Amino acid sequence: MQTAALIVAAGMSSRMGDFKPMLSIGSITIAQRVVATFHQAGIRKIVMVTGFNAVTLERHLSGSGVIFLRNENYETTQMFDSVKIGLGYLRGKCDRVLFTPVDIPLFTAGTVHALLDSDAPLACPTCQGQTGHPIAISASLFDRILADGGEQGLKGAVERCGAAMREITVDDPGTLHDADTPADFSALVDYHNSQLVRPVVSVSLNKEKPFLDSNIAMLLTLVDETKSVRTAGQRMQLSYSTCWNMIRTLESQLNCTLIERIQGGAGGSQSHLTPRAHTLLERFAAYERRVREDADALYGEYFGGLFE
């Protein structure tokens, strides 16, 4: 099991007057910033629930290792309904989730680590006397939240789920800044421009060609979950041909079979990971986690205090 991230981005951005997930902060968009921070913190399973402008947003983030789910009723439902879509999908696939709306993009990887270090079933960051996002939710609470009637949305469901919220004090104003209105967005950009430099590490394995990185690892994980290369690709906004090109490159560089296709049956053919593929995924996940931890320590050693 692992920690997952759940980003809700189905709303119509009516108060902003523009599509919030694709507004730029610096050189990347709000949606890219949230995804990048979770990646930086070592979260490998990132789920985004889309709705309004879903195709545009999903294509914008294609190749970023995000699993996309749709709230087809985004016009008539609330954010809590999108949360339930995400939690329903993640039930049985993780031991806890870090939840945030897409329009709170500037929390840091350090805050994510602080939440992960907490053993509380519910935890949220607190800065300057205010609570913010993301919220850590134990998988043991998913069923109670999913069964909730939805009065007062997620806030009400969390208050009624039977676990106390632990507040984790952090020095991270980014947990509080949202982009609900143009004035909020202006303040958010001002805060972004004052932020410190942070380390960002991408891990890949190369032979004659690059053959394994976090995106390919996610594709294999989704194939294992769905038993379908096509469905796995759809979840990541990757074409069927692109998925097979990635898989064949991986197999050719390692000179082994990683996916077996089983024909026949009422459900048609299915794709299954070989034992070698399972071992590869487990070791890559552990290696990637260790590299990120070491990179954070080295950053502190060589650059600590330099950019303050």
N, C-alpha and C positions, 0 to 999 in steps of 0.2 A: 504494500500500500504506500501511498505517497500523499503529499499535500498538493492540492489543485488550486487554481485561481479561477474565479468566476467574475466576469465583467459583463455588466448589463448595458447594452447600447441600442435598445429597441425604440426609444422615445422619439418624438417628432421635433424636439428642440424648439417648441413654439415660443417660449419666452426669450430665447436667444435671437430668433429670427434668422438663423443660419444653422447648418448641420454641424452640431458641436463636435462629433468624433473626428471630423476632418479639418477642423480649424488648426492652423499651424501655431506651434509654440517653438520659436527658434526655427531650426531647419527640418523638424518633423512634426507630425500631427499629434493631436491629443491622444487618439487611439494608439498610435505607434509608441508614444511615450509610456502609456500604461503597460503595454505589452513588453516593452524593453526593460522596464523596471522589474517586472516579475521575472523575466529571463535573467536579468542581472542577479537577482536574489536566488537563482537556482530552481525556480518553479518550472517544471517541464510540461505539466498538463495545464494548459490555459484554455478555458472555455469562454466564448463570447456569445451572448444571446443578442441577435440582431432583429430588426423589424422594419422600421422606416428606413428607406434607402439601403436596404439590406445588400442587394447585389453590388452596389457601388462600394460600400464599406468592406464587404468580404473580398472583393477583387483588390481593393487598396491594401489589404493586409495579407493577401495570398502569399504563401511562401514564408510566412513569419512564424509558423508552428502553432497557429491558433486553430482550435476546433470550433466550428460555427454551428449554432443551433438557431432556429427561427421561431420568433413569436409572430405567427401569421395574423394574430388578432391585436396587433399593437395599437390600432386606432381606438379600440374600445376597452382595452385593459390597462392595468396599472403596472408600475415597476415590479411589485410583488409577484405578479403573474409571470414575469420574465425570470425572476429569481427562482420560482418554483420549477420552471422549465429546466433551468440549469441544475438545480439540486436534484431533480428527478433523474436527470441524465447521470449525474456524478454519484448517485447512491450506489454503493458497492464497488466504486472505482477509486476511492481515496479515503483517507482516514480523517481529513479535515479540509476545509476550503477557506480561502481568503477571498472575501467578496468586496467588490467596489463598483459603484456606477462609473461609467466611462468618463464622466466629466469631472473627476477628481484625479488629475493625472500626475501631480507633482510630489506624492509621497516618495520616500526613498527606500532603497533596498535595505538600509539599516533598520528602518521601521518594520519591514517585512520580517527581518531576522529577529527583531525583538518580540514580535507576535509569535513567531515559530518557537521561540525559546520558552514561551508560556505553556504550561500544561493545563490551563483552564479550558473547559468546554466552550466558553465564549470569551473573547477578548477583543478590545478595541484600543487604538492609540489615543492618548490624551496629551494635548499640547496647549499651553497658555490657558489652562483651565477649561478647555473645550474638548469634547470627544470628536473623533474623525474617522477616516477610513484608511485602509481596508479593515474589515471585521473578520476575525478568525472564528469559524464555526466548526465544532466537532461533528463528525459523521454520525455520532450517536444521537444528535439532535435533529437530523434531517427529517425523519418520519414525523416528528411532532410539528415541525415547521411546515412541512408539506400538507399536513392535515388541518392546519389552522384556517379559520374562516377569512382572515385577511383584514379584519378591522384595524385601522391605523397601519396597514401595510406591513413591511418587514419589521419595522420597529415594534409594532404591537405583537407580531408573531414571536419575535425574540423575547420580549418581556413575558410572554405566556408559555415559553417552552420548558420552563422548570429549572433553568440554570441561570446563575447570577453572572452578570457581565463583569469581567475583570478589566480594569482600566490600566493600560501600560503607559507609563509616562515616557514621552519621547521628545527630543528637541527637533521637531520636524513640522514647521508650519504648513508644509505641503499637504499634510493630512487634512487640513481644514479648507483649503482653497478649491472652490468648484468653479464651473463655468455656466451657471444657470442663466445669467443675464449678461448683456454687453459690459456692464460695469464690473461684474464679477470677473469676466474674461480679461478685462484690462488690468485688474489687480493681479490676476493669476500670471499674466505675461510679465508684469513688473517683478513679481516674486521670482519667476523663472530666471530673469536676467541677473538676479543677485545670487543665484545658487552657486555652490562650489562645484569644482571639477570632481568627477567620480570615475572609477575604473569600470570598463565594460570589456568583458572577455568572451570571445567566441571560440568554441572548441570544435575541431574537426580532425579526422584521421585521413591521411593521404598516402597513396602509393604512387603509381603512375599518374593517377587522377585523385582529386578529393573524392572520398567515397562514403564517409559517415560523419554526419553532424546532427544537431538537435532536430532539424526538420525531418531528416530521413529516419531518425529514431522514432519520432512521433508518428510518421507514416506507418512504420512497422507495428508500433503499439496499436494503432487504429485498425490495421489489418487483423491483428490478433483479436481485437475486440469485436469487429463486425464480420469477420470471416469473408471480407470482400475488399479487393483492391479498389474497385470503382467507388464503393461507399466511403471507404477511407479517404480517397481523394476528394470526394464531394465535401466531406467534413472540413477539409483543409483548403478548399477552393483550388485544387490542382486537377488538371485534366487526367483522364485515364492513361493516355500515352505518356504523359510526364511521369506519372507514378511508376509505370513499368520501366521507363528509362532509368529512373533513380534506382529501382530495385535491381535491374540488370547490371548497372554499373557497379553497385555494391557487390553483387554475386561474382562478377568477373574479376574484380580486384582481389577478392578473398578466395576465388577459385572453389566455391562451394555453393550449394543450394540453400537458400534461406526461406523460400516460400514454396510450398507444395500445393498444387491445385487438385482437388478431389472432385471428379465428375459424377453426375447423376443424382438421383433422389428427387423428392418432391420439390425441394427448394433450389434445384439446379446445382451448379458447381460451387465449391467453396474453396477459399484460400486459407491455409494454415501455416503458421511459423514452424520451422524445424527446431529441434532442440538447440542446434548451433545458433540460430537466430535469437532464441530466448537468452542464451548465455551472453551473446554479444550485447544485447540490450541492457542486461543487468550490469555488465562490466563497464559499458560506456557511461551509464547513469552514475555509477560510483566514481569513475574517473573524472567526469565532467564536474561533479560536486566537489571533489578534492582540488581540482585545478582552480575553481572559483574561490574556494576558501584560501588557498595559498596565494592567489592573486590579490585578494583583499589584504592579507597580511603584508605582502610585499609592497603594496601601494602605501600602506601606513608607514612602512620602514623607509621608503625612498621619497615619498611626497608629503608625508604627514606635516601639516601646518604650512606648507609652501603656498597654498592658494587661499588661505584665510585672509 
